[in-house]
Amino acid sequence: MALNIERLIFVHEDMEIRNPTESECGRFEVPPSEYGFELQAEGAWRLQQGTDVLELNGTTYSRISAAGELLAQADLSEVEYAD
């Protein structure tokens, strides 16, 4: 699947966030809980975004529809900080 970064962006306190493991400025590591992600029993981090779910499982970052369809996926190393 091709990287579709627009589908992986979410807004937190009026800032576009592309990588839930980096601070808003992109210089520091933060836990995904900083943005409201919840750690699930199986070890994945999840955040409800409307009817979709953002999921961080290891280094794989995904957007999944309410029907369970994979809408976008990228390895965190492919997600770059936007200036």
C-alpha positions in Angstrom: 0.0 0.0 0.0 1.3 3.5 -0.9 2.0 5.9 1.9 -1.0 8.3 2.3 0.2 10.7 5.0 -2.9 12.9 4.7 -4.9 10.0 6.1 -2.6 9.7 9.1 -2.6 13.3 10.2 -4.6 14.3 13.2 -5.1 17.5 15.1 -4.2 17.9 18.7 -4.6 21.3 20.4 -4.8 23.1 17.0 -1.6 21.4 15.8 -1.3 18.9 12.9 0.4 15.8 14.2 1.9 13.3 11.8 3.9 11.1 14.2 2.3 10.3 17.6 5.8 9.4 19.0 7.3 12.9 18.5 6.6 16.3 20.2 4.6 18.9 18.3 7.9 20.5 17.2 9.3 17.1 16.0 12.5 17.4 18.2 11.6 15.2 21.2 10.2 11.7 21.8 6.9 11.5 23.6 4.6 8.7 24.5 1.5 8.4 22.3 -0.6 9.0 25.4 0.5 12.6 25.1 -2.0 12.9 22.3 -4.8 10.8 23.8 -3.8 7.4 22.5 -4.7 4.5 24.8 -2.5 1.5 25.3 -4.5 -1.7 24.5 -4.0 -5.1 26.1 -2.2 -6.5 23.0 0.3 -3.6 23.1 -1.0 -1.4 20.3 -1.8 2.3 20.9 -5.2 3.4 19.6 -6.9 6.8 19.2 -10.5 7.2 18.0 -10.8 9.8 15.2 -14.4 10.3 14.3 -15.5 6.9 13.0 -11.9 5.8 12.2 -9.2 4.6 14.6 -5.5 5.6 14.4 -3.4 2.7 15.5 0.3 2.5 16.4 1.5 -1.1 16.6 5.3 -1.2 17.0 6.5 1.0 14.3 3.5 0.6 12.0 1.1 3.5 12.0 -2.4 2.9 10.5 -5.8 4.4 10.0 -8.6 1.9 10.2 -12.3 2.5 9.3 -15.2 1.5 11.6 -15.7 -1.5 9.3 -12.1 -2.6 9.9 -10.9 -1.6 6.5 -7.2 -0.4 6.3 -7.4 3.2 5.0 -3.7 4.2 5.3 -0.5 2.7 6.7 3.1 3.7 7.0 6.2 2.8 9.0 7.0 5.6 11.4 10.3 6.0 9.7 8.4 7.2 6.6 6.5 9.8 8.5 8.4 13.1 8.4 8.0 16.3 10.4 6.4 19.0 8.4 8.0 22.5 8.6 
